[in-house]
Amino acid sequence: EMEHTLLFSDLHLKWDPKSHSFISQGPIGLGYVAGKAVNKYVNGYVPIEKGRASNAIHIYLALSPKQWYFFSYRYGVMQVISSDDELNLYLEELGPGKRILNPESETDYYEFVLSTRRKQIDFVRKMRRLLRE
């Protein structure tokens, strides 16, 4: 039911050896969201982590100080939280049958869940600290 496509039109990634990840540098060009043209630069962070056991990607997009979206994917689980209370409520009310794909699979398991505000805050603080160093 949910549209799920983000297309970046301009994303500059730089390898950070300390965190073993590629981290976006500067404004993020957001081309399309759910098939609709946006074509705007937004503030945010996109680190792609390379780990021994798994890889991860996190996306934080701040359209304004009061409008932001946070996505964090690792181990087949996509965590999502936003300043948009309607989106958060929608995700919270979805049953497991609509949030989990391939529940029996060890390789294609996928689930999305409502994340926590604490995770988003910690992520933003971590990115600011990494980019200052």
C-alpha positions as a printed Julia matrix, in Angstrom:
133×3 Matrix{Float64}:
  0.0     0.0    0.0
  2.78    2.44   0.8
  4.77    4.14  -1.9
  8.4     3.43  -1.17
 10.65    4.99  -3.76
 13.23    7.7   -3.14
 15.44    8.78  -6.0
 18.4    11.01  -5.24
 19.51   13.25  -8.08
 22.68   14.53  -6.42
 24.38   12.7   -3.58
 28.08   13.16  -2.84
 29.54   10.31  -0.78
 32.92   10.28   0.91
 34.57    7.28   2.58
 35.07    7.69   6.33
 37.64    5.15   7.56
 36.76    5.69  11.25
 33.13    4.65  10.84
 33.77    2.26   7.91
 31.08    4.01   5.9
 30.37    6.27   2.99
 28.8     9.5    4.27
 26.95   12.08   2.2
 28.58   15.49   2.02
 26.55   18.7    1.62
 22.94   19.15   0.55
 21.12   16.14  -0.86
 19.47   16.39  -4.26
 16.05   14.78  -3.97
 14.74   13.99  -7.44
 11.62   11.89  -6.91
  9.54   10.64  -3.99
  7.02    7.9   -4.78
  7.22    8.68  -8.48
  6.5    12.38  -8.05
  9.13   14.92  -9.12
 10.56   16.96  -6.24
 13.83   18.27  -7.71
 14.97   20.12  -4.6
 18.04   20.15  -2.41
 17.4    19.25   1.22
 19.58   19.03   4.27
 20.28   15.67   5.76
 22.61   12.72   6.01
 22.98    9.44   4.15
 25.62    7.08   5.54
 26.09    3.64   4.01
 27.84    1.37   6.5
 29.98   -1.62   5.61
 30.06   -4.15   8.41
 31.4    -7.65   8.91
 28.03   -9.2    9.69
 25.81   -6.83   7.73
 25.59   -3.58   5.84
 23.25   -0.71   6.7
 21.89    2.47   5.22
 20.39    5.37   7.11
 18.6     8.31   5.53
 17.74   11.52   7.34
 16.04   14.21   5.25
 15.24   17.6    6.79
 12.92   19.54   4.51
 12.74   22.24   7.2
 13.64   22.34  10.91
 10.14   21.1   11.72
  9.66   18.65   8.83
 12.0    15.65   8.67
 12.04   11.93   7.81
 14.34    9.23   9.17
 14.87    5.74   7.7
 17.29    3.14   9.04
 17.77   -0.26   7.36
 19.77   -3.2    8.71
 19.23   -6.98   8.97
 16.06   -6.83   6.84
 14.34   -4.3    9.11
 13.47   -0.78   7.97
 12.85    1.6   10.85
 10.93    4.76  10.01
  9.97    7.85  12.0
  9.03   11.35  10.97
  7.92   14.71  12.25
  4.69   13.87  10.36
  2.46   12.45  13.09
 -0.02   11.09  10.54
  2.69    8.94   8.94
  3.84    7.69  12.35
  0.28    6.81  13.37
 -0.31    5.01  10.07
  2.81    2.87  10.57
  1.95    2.19  14.19
 -1.54    0.96  13.33
 -0.49   -1.41  10.54
 -0.68   -5.04  11.52
  2.24   -7.45  11.12
  0.66   -8.92   7.99
  1.14   -5.61   6.2
  4.54   -4.76   7.71
  6.35   -8.05   7.11
  7.27   -9.6    3.76
  8.58  -13.16   3.42
  8.39  -13.93   7.17
  9.74  -17.47   6.77
 12.69  -16.54   4.55
 16.23  -16.29   5.89
 17.44  -14.31   2.87
 14.46  -12.2    1.7
 12.89  -11.26   5.06
 11.77   -7.63   5.16
  9.93   -5.74   7.87
  9.28   -2.09   8.52
  8.56   -0.71  11.97
  8.05    2.61  13.63
 11.39    3.77  15.01
 11.92    5.93  18.08
 12.58    9.63  18.4
 15.66    8.75  20.51
 17.18    6.79  17.61
 16.66    9.74  15.26
 18.16   12.22  17.75
 21.19    9.98  18.43
 21.71    9.5   14.69
 21.69   13.24  13.94
 24.12   13.92  16.82
 26.43   11.17  15.58
 26.45   12.56  12.03
 27.15   16.11  13.23
 30.04   14.83  15.34
 31.49   12.72  12.5
 31.32   15.59  10.0
 33.02   18.02  12.45
 36.02   15.71  12.97
